[in-house]
Amino acid sequence: MSQLQVTLEEAAARAVAGGVPPEHLHPVYRALLDRRGDPAPASPSPGTAPTGASAGAGSPGELALITAQLTARALLVLAVTDHEGTRRLRVALAPQRITLETSHGAGPALLEQAALEVLPERITALLTRAGIAPSVPRQEVGREEEALRLTDEQVASARESLARGVAPEVAFGSLDDLPVPLRDALTARGPRLAASLTLHDPRHRALAGPVSWSRLWVRGEHGLYRTDASDAPLGPVLPVGDGDVAGSLLAVIEEGVRFAAAATAGPTSGERR
């Protein structure tokens, strides 16, 4: 089976009905199901047939495709948001054969299996949509003094405006004494590219719990900016070149593939992958 169009809820039901323990579903998919108000289904009781028209439907090839995607050890998620909504690419990384899920907005997902070598082409198409020009990969580390930050007073003012329902670009644009590059980044109206990698080891052999990394890029009038997930209300912003995107993604893809290979190697007797 090369491709399958399915809703997330149907895919989860079919995976669990096919014998996948709910706790083996990747945490990103469990969170998406919870957010939609449809938590991951419980495993069927022994001797009980799955309920629902979609739960028991599908060929072994379809079930294998769904299972590989929803139980990914390393899940790379890319999302581009522009005036037409959000387009997503979720990739279950593996050393050779990967599975991919593509979707637009709240529409159904398209699942497919492919060789790892096709991933750069898929990513390039998404980056082009985000206005990221092809360039030499170069992940920029950035020095502490180069990062752009809001003061505590500016953070408090922006949060107060956002709580009143003010649009983000207006809330940040009205702040006093805001450096031009930081104002450009915080009020940017161009496409946004979000990337994340979440490592999942349900057997808890390599990890005690999920580990995640995430990064966001946005194009302003004067350049490209990035920010990483942090504990701060509004994290530091770093001006970067277009090559920072490819450089960052190459690094996390390599890490994800290595982890997926290690996490699926040599299960002990009686363990389920």
C-alpha positions, 0 to 999 in steps of 0.5 A: 500500500503506497498511499492512504487518505484517512482522518487522525481519529480513524487512523488511531482507532484502526491502529489500536484495533489492530493490536497497538497499545494506546500508550505506544501511540506517539505523544504528538498524536495522543496530544492531537487526539486529546486536543480534538476532544477524542482521546486515544481509544482503549485497547479492545478487551480480549475476545471482543470485536472492535466497534465502529465501521472504520476500526476493523477496516483496511488491509494489512498493508494499510494497518502497517502504514498507519502503525508505522506513522502513529508509533514513530520513535522519532517524529519530525513535524514541519508546518507552514502557516500563510494566508491559505492556512497551515500545511503540515508534514509529519515524518516518522523517521527511520534509517531506510523506509520512512512514512509521511503524513501530509495535511492542510488545515483540518482536512484528512491526512494522506499517509504514504511510505517512501525511501529516506532519500525523498525527504529533502525534496518534500522539505524543499517544497514546503520551504519554498512555500514559506519563502525560504530560498535554496541555500547552503545549509548553515546552522547559526549558533548565535552569540548571547549578545546577538539575541533580541529580547523584550524587557520585562516591562515590554513583555507585561505590556504585550501580554496585557494587550493580548489578553484584551484580544488585541492582534499580536502585530498590533500588540507588539507594534505599539510597544515603546523603545522596541529595536527595529529588528525586533519589531520587524520580527514580532510584527511580521506578516509573512509565512511562518515555518515551525519545526519540531522533533519528538523522540519517543521510546515506549519501552523506556530503554533509551528514554524515560519519557518523550524528548522534544525540540522545536524552532520557529522561523518568520520572514519580516520586511528586513530578514529572517528570524528564528526563536526556540521553545523556552520557559520564557513567556517570549523567548529571544529572537535571532536574525538568521540567514536562509541557510539556517533552516536547512542546517537546523533540519539536517541536524535534527533529522540525523539525530532522529534517524540515529535514535529511531535505529537505536530504539527499534534495535534488538527488542528483548523477548516478550517486548512489543515495538 
